[in-house]
């Protein structure tokens, strides 16, 4: 028998056993009486890697060897995961003890401050003891290109928990916007096919893997970033976006496509029916059903957007036809002559007259009407409201949920304020009270200086004034009203004649946002 996996017996053994490269090397070495040590790339973060890998081993042990773990394992199996997949993806459990991981690592002489820096532990303000960040959660390890664990995503075991997923905090190893789940474990398959399947969730990746689609990856529960798109391009030429079929998934797809195309990826889209997510669709339709749907419904980005435009076309309405012609010209503005020739006969048939593509001017950002001084005065109104929200959270936790749900993650006037708010929300996730010195010590220098400067001028902070819920809601309304203007400015800035596909989507967003702003103004009168 000839090994056709690059002549590498370890790689071959890894694939037939469906285990990691290191596990394959160890098993083959054991048969030959050779002890194989994990040969991970030496770096300045060797100690950090060591701790994160031990944390992962601890979570895996807990899942397979404790009463809590067996219950969590039952849940995973009920969700359709096999024992093989649980092991392959190194799924574990952070138990409900709240201190077991921290104690284990401290007993092995690891510094508590380093455990806190890595997002594994936090220190209690009441008794100064270390507590585990991840508790009562199924854990999914996140790895980097060295196949070392750099962070975790934890899914709540308790159905009453309002936070279903919790990711590791930003650490020296872990930057959520630069990380893609399963990318490096799947890199051999991705390289072989020169294609990657892009999902939203971990269970989507695992379900696809179980039916033979082993080149799936997922973002970390957030919108795809430019850096993630570029990272994908370094591993494959083509990406198939398979997000949830609901409105949120469709919107996320629309946001992802231009980023992927800017990264010079060939983009295909698979929209699932009836609002289903990939995990559910695969469970219901199994391999044959998913394979057939994948092969017959996968669309390139031109076809995908074109069919969306057709949904809004009324061939008997002049306004509708005019808008369609404008949008379809904008959509195909960057297409090659071959692509245009493919679609022109089809479009002509839909419209009932001969259609030829023509150039469309993309609107530029309108000139600001207000003077700079007036603009500054208006900004102060929003900034002051935002500062009051920050100082309210610095004083107490009472309005945390209201502020968090209404303001985070992307409504802010000053970026520094958003960054402070994000850290406040994260701080309160494991604490009932805030000790100012403790919180300030955790801030980077630029944010600490920003906050200290505002403390000197904020009336509420200087006079110890707390806010009632009605005032909080009013402040949030003020900030939100600016966010619409800010979003509109940002959308105009993104309009680019060299990216007509993206510009078409942005133009639709601008029109929707303007209508929303008009509605809000009428409602507030």
N, C-alpha and C positions, 0 to 999 in steps of 0.2 A: 504494500500500500504506500502510495506517495503522499507526502504531506504537502498541501498546496497553500499553505499560509505563510509564505515568505521563507520556507525552509526552517522555521523556528519551532522546535518540538514543544517548547513551553507554551507558545501562542496557540498551537494546535490543541494541546491538552487543556488549556484554559477555555477554549471555545467548546470543546465536546463536553466538558464538565460544567461549563457556565459559571466559572469562578474567576476571581481576580488573578492578575499576572503573578503577584507575590504568592498567593495561595497555591497556584499551579506550580511555581518554582519550589515551594516548600515540600509539596507532596511528591513531586518527582525526585527531589533531592533526598527525601526520606527513604525512598525505595533503593537509592544507591548508597545510603549511609552517609549522605552529605548534609550537614546542617546549613540551611540557607537563612541568612539574616536579611531583614528588610533593608535594602540599599536605597534609601531615599536621598535625594539631592541635598548636599550639604549647603547650608545657608545661614544667614545671621539669625534665622528664626528656628533653628533646630530644637531649642528648648520648648518654644511655643508649639511647634508641631508635635513634639513628644507628649505634651499635656493634652492637646486636642485629640490625638489618637487614643490616648488612655481613656479619656472621657467617652469616646465612641465605643471602646471595648467595654467599658462599664455599663453603658446603656444597652448594648447587645446582650451582655450577661444577664442583666435585669429582665429583659424581655423573655429570655429562654429559661430562666432558672428561679423565678419567684412567682408567688401566687398572683400578684398584681400583673406581672408580665404575661402569664398564661391567659389571663382575662383579656389583656390587650391583644394578644396573639389571636385569640378567638375572634375578636372584632376584625382584625386584618383578614383572617381567613373567610369570614362572612362577607367581607367586601370583595372577595374573589382573588386575593393574593395567595400564591402557593408558598409552600415552605421554601422552595428553591429561590423564589423571588425575594422573600424576606431576607434570606441569607445573602443573595447577590447584591441587593441594594443596602445591606448592612443596617436594616431598620432596627431600632432599639426602643427602650422605654426609660424615660426619666420618672422615677417612682414618686410617691406622694410623701416621702420622708422629709423633704425640704433641706436636708443637710448631708445626705449620704455621700453624694459625689464630692462635695467640698471637703468633708472629713477624710475621705479616702485619699484625695490628692494632697491634702496638708500632711497626712500621716506619712506620705512618701516624700516629704520635705520640699514640696513645691511652695513657693512664696504666695501667701494670700493675695497680695496686691497684683501679682501676675494673673491669678485666677480671675480677679475682678476685671483686669484689663482685657482678658480674652472673652469676657462676657459669660463666664461659667458661674460666677458667684457674685453675691453682693453682701455688704456688711450691715447688720442690723443697727439702727440708731439707739435701740433700747438696751441691748445687752452686748453690743460690739461683736457678736458672733457672725460667722459666715453662713450664708444661706444660698442654696442652689437657685439659679435663675430659672432653669427648666424644671418644672414639677408637674407630675400627673399628665405627661405628654408623650405621645409616640414621637420618636426622634428620627429625622432623616439627615444623615451627614452630608455636608457640602464639601467638595474636594477641589483642590487646585490642580495645576498641570503636573505637579509632582505626585499626585494621588494621595497627598496628605489631607487630613480633615482640617478645614479652616473655620467651619461654623456649623450651625445646626438650624433646622426648621423643626419646630415642635407642634404637632397637632393635638389639640385637647382631647383627653379621654372622656371628660365630663361633658355631657350634652348641654348642660346648663351654662357652661362657660361661654361668655359673650365673645371672647377672643379665640376663634377657631384655630388660627395659625399664629405662631410667634417665631420670629427669626432672631438669630444672634444679632447683637448690637454691632455697630461699626467698630472694628478692631484693627490692629496693625496687619492682621492676616486677611480679614474679611471686609470687603467693600461690596455691599449688595448690588449696587448698580453695575459692577464689573464681573459679576459671578453668574454662571449658568449651571443649573442643576443637571448632573449626569453627563456633562459635555466630555469630560476627560475619561470617564469609564466607558463611554460609547465611542471614543474617538477612532478606534480601529474600524468599526462598522461604518461610521460616517465617512472616513477616508476611502474605504472600499467602494461605497456607493456615490461618493461626492455629493451627498445630499444629507440634510438634517431635517427632522420633523420637529417643529416648534410648538410646544404645548404650553398651557398656562399652569397646570397642576402636576404634582408629583405622582398622584394616582393615575393620571393620564399616561405619563411616561411608563409607569410600571405595567399597566394593562396592555399597552401597545407592545412592550417588550415580551410579555407572556405569549402573545400570538405571533411572534417572530419579527416584529418591527422594532429592531434593537438600536435604531439610530435616533431615538427621541430624546429631547431635552426640554427643560422648562425654565421660565424666568422665576424669580423669587417672589411671586405674588404681587409684583408691581408691573407697571407698563414697561415695555421693552425700551432700553436706553440705546443711544447712539454707540456707546462703547461695547455694549453686548452685541449689537449688530455687526460691528467690525470684528469682534471676537469670533463670531460664527463664520465670517468670510475667510478667516485664516484657516478654517478647517474644512470648508466645503464651498462649492460654487452655487449650489441650489438649496433653497429652503422652502419647505411646505408649511404654511401656517395653519394649524388645526386648533383654533381656540373654541371656547364654548359657543353654542349656537344661539344663546340668548342675546338681548340687546347689548349688555355689557361686553360680551365676547365679540360681537360685531364691531362695536366702537373700538375695542382694543385692537382688532384686526386692522381697522382703518388707520389707526395711529401707528401701527407697526410697519405697514407696507412701505411708506416713503423712507423710513429709517433703514429698512433692509435694502431698498433699491439704491439709496445713497452709499451704502457699503458695497455696492457693485455685486449684489447677489441676484440671481435669477429667482423670482418669487412666484410661487404657486399658492393657491388658497383652497382649502377644503372647508366649506361651511356645512356644519352638521344640521340635520332637520329638527324641527319641533323644539328648538331651544335646548337640545340635549348637549351634554358635555362628552368628550371623547371616552372617558372612563365608562359612563353609562351605555354609550352606544356600542362599545366593544363588548361589554358584558351581555348585552341583549342580542347582538348580531354575530358574535364570535368571529373567527378568522375569515371564513368565506364571505360573510355579510360585509365586514369592514373592508376586505380586499376589493370586493366588487364595487362598493360605494366609492372607495378611494380612487380606483382606476377610472370610473365613469363620471365622477363629479369634481375632480381636481381641476382647477381653472388657473390660467395665467392671470396676472394682475390686470391686463387690458380687458380680458373677457369678464373678469369679476366685476370691475367697475362699470363696464359697458352694460352688463345685465342689471346692475343697480340703477343706472340711468334710465333704462327701458321701463322700470317700474313706475317712473314718474312721467312717462311720455303719454300724452293723449294726441294721437295723430290728427284728430278733428278740431283741436284747439290751437289757434295760431300762437297764443302766448306760450303754450306748452312746447310746441314745435320749435319756436324761436329759442327758448331756454335750452332745449335739448341740443340743438345745433351748436349753440355757444359752448355748452358743457362737453359735448363729444369732441369738438375741435380742440378744446383745452386738454382733454384727457389724452389725446393721441399726438399732442404737439411734439413730444420727444420720440415718437415712434419712428421706426425705419420705414422706407418706402414700401417694403414688402408687407409689413404689418398693416399699413394703411390700405394697400391693395386688397388685402384679405377681408377687411371690414367694409370697404366702400360699397360693394354690391349689396351686402346685408343691410346696411343702413339705408340705402336707396330704396330697398324693398319695404322696409318699415315705414319710411316717410311717404312713399308713393311718388317720389320724384328723384331725378338724378342728383346724387350727392357727391361732392368732392371736398376733401379736407382743405381747410384754409387756416391762416394764422389768426390767433385771437390775442388781443392786448390784455395783459394781466394788470389789474388795478394796482396802483402804488399807494403807499400810506398817505392819507390826507395831511395837509399842513396843520399844525396845532393852532387853534384859534386864540388860546390864552397866552398872555405874556409869561415870561419865566417867573416874575415875582408873584403873579397870580397863581401860577402852577405850584409854587412853593407853599403858598398859603393853603391851598387846597390839600396838598400832600400832608401838611402838618395836622390837619383834621383827622386824617386816616391814621397817621403814625401815632398820634396821641391815644386814639382808641385802642390801637394794637398794644401800645405800652401798658395801658391800664389793664388789659387782659393778662399780660405777663406778670405784672406786679400782684394781681389778684391771686394767681397761681403760686407765686412766691410766698404769699401770706397763708394760704390755706388750699385744701384740696376740694372744697365744697362744690365748685362749679367745673371741675375737671372734665366730666363727661360732656357737659354742654359745650364747652370750649373745644374739646378734642373732636367731637363729632361734627361741629360746625366749621371749624377753622383748619384743621389738619387734613390732608397733607399739603395742599398747594394753594392756599389762599393767604397771601401776606403782602404787605406793602414793602417792608424792608427784609431782605434776605436774612440779615442777622437776627431779626425778630423771629422769623420762621425757625431758624436753627436753634434759638433759645427755647422756643415753644416745644419743638420736637424733643429736646433733651429733658424738658420739664415733664412731658407726658411719659417719656421712658423712665424717668426717675421715680415717678409716682406708681409705676406698675408694680413695684415690689415694696412700696413704703406708704404708710398712712400719713406721715408728717415729713416736712422738709426742714432740714437744718441748713441754714443759708451758707455757712462756711463749707459744709460738706458738698453742697451743690456747686458752689463757685469754684472749688478746687478741681472739680471734674470738667470744667469748661476750658476750651483752648484759650490762649491769651487774647486773641482778637475778640471773642465773644464776651470774655470776662470784662475787658476794657469797655466794650460797647454797653454792657449792662450797668457797670459802675458809673459810667457817664450819665446814663438815663436816670439812675437812682438819685442823682443830685438835683435833677430838675423836675421829677415827676411829683405832682402835688399829692396824689393819693398815697404814694410811698412815704413821702416825707412826713405826712400827717396821720399815717396808720389807718387810712380810710379803707373799709371793705365795701364791696359792691353787692347789691341785690340782683336776683336773677333777671329782673326786667331791664336793669342797666346793662348787664352782661349781654342780653339779647340785642339791645340797642347798639352796643359797641360792635357786636358781630355783624349786624346789619350794615353799619357804616363801612366796615372793612370789606364786606361782600360787595357793596356798591362800587367800591374802587376796583375790586378784582375783575369786574366785568370790563371796565375801561382798560385795565392793564392787559387783560386777555385779548381785547380787541386790538390794542397797539401791537401786542406780540404776534397776533395772526397776520396783520398787515406786514410786519417785518419779515415774516416767513415766506411771503409771496415771492416766487422766484421764476422768472421766465424760462430758466433752464430746467425746471422741474414741473412741467405742466400737470402731471398726474397728481402730485402733491398739492399744487395750487388749486386744482379743481376741488379737492376735498376741503382745503382751507377756505375757499370762497363760499362753499356751502356752510361751513362753520360760522363764518362771518355773518352771513344772512340770518342764520338761526339765532346767533347771539344778539344781533341788533333787534330782532323781533322780541327776544326775551327781555331786553333792556326796556323796550317800549312798554311791554306788559307790566313790568315791575314799576315803572314810573306811574302808569295809570292806577295801579293798585295802591301805591303809596300816597296818592293825592287825597 
